[in-house]
Amino acid sequence: MHIDEIDQKIHEDIENIMRGMECEKGFKCYELGFNNLCHAKDIGMESFVECLESRTKECKFSFPFGLSHLCQCPLRIYVEKNLK
């Protein structure tokens, strides 16, 4: 696959994710080019990433899991797993 095709696929994936969800922040992370994201870490789970933020209670996508918190924001998960 050519780099332009990869970029187009990523762009289409992101737009599809955004169409399928609601964001109380108006997709600000996307508008800022994913340059001001919350901190998260891919832990090998398909539908979650670990939330590394201290204010987890303020985010509707974060929930406690054991001694940590997981993030279930589809866009944040895609970015962490595919764009690092």
C-alpha positions in Angstrom: 0.0 0.0 0.0 1.3 3.5 -1.0 1.8 6.1 1.8 -1.0 8.3 0.4 -3.4 5.3 0.5 -2.4 4.6 4.1 -3.0 8.3 5.0 -6.4 8.1 3.2 -7.4 5.0 5.0 -6.4 6.5 8.4 -8.4 9.6 7.6 -11.5 7.5 6.6 -11.1 5.3 9.7 -11.1 8.4 12.0 -14.1 10.0 10.2 -16.0 6.7 10.6 -15.2 6.5 14.3 -16.3 10.1 14.9 -19.6 9.6 13.0 -20.3 6.7 15.3 -19.8 8.4 18.6 -20.6 11.5 20.7 -17.9 13.7 22.1 -18.7 16.2 24.8 -15.5 18.1 23.9 -16.5 18.4 20.2 -13.6 16.3 18.9 -11.1 18.9 20.1 -8.3 16.4 19.9 -9.0 15.9 16.2 -9.2 19.6 15.5 -5.8 20.1 17.2 -4.2 17.3 15.1 -4.0 15.0 18.1 -1.3 17.2 19.5 -3.0 17.7 22.9 -4.2 14.3 23.8 -4.8 12.8 27.3 -2.1 10.4 28.3 -2.9 6.7 27.6 -1.1 3.5 27.0 -1.9 0.5 24.8 -2.0 -2.5 27.1 -2.9 -5.0 24.4 -6.7 -5.0 24.9 -8.7 -4.5 21.7 -11.3 -2.2 23.0 -9.5 -0.3 25.7 -6.3 1.6 26.5 -5.0 2.4 30.0 -5.9 5.9 31.1 -2.8 7.6 32.6 -4.5 10.9 33.6 -4.9 11.9 37.2 -8.4 13.4 36.7 -10.1 10.2 35.5 -13.5 11.0 37.2 -13.9 14.0 34.9 -13.9 11.9 31.7 -17.0 9.9 30.7 -14.9 7.4 28.8 -12.7 6.5 31.8 -13.7 3.8 34.3 -11.9 2.0 37.2 -10.4 -1.4 36.5 -8.4 -2.9 39.4 -5.8 -0.4 40.5 -5.9 1.6 37.2 -8.4 3.2 34.9 -9.3 2.2 31.4 -10.4 4.4 28.5 -13.1 3.4 26.2 -13.1 6.4 23.8 -13.1 4.8 20.4 -11.1 7.7 18.8 -8.5 7.7 21.6 -8.1 4.0 21.3 -7.6 4.2 17.5 -5.0 7.0 17.8 -3.0 5.1 20.5 -3.0 1.8 18.6 -2.4 3.2 15.1 -0.7 6.6 15.3 1.1 6.4 18.7 
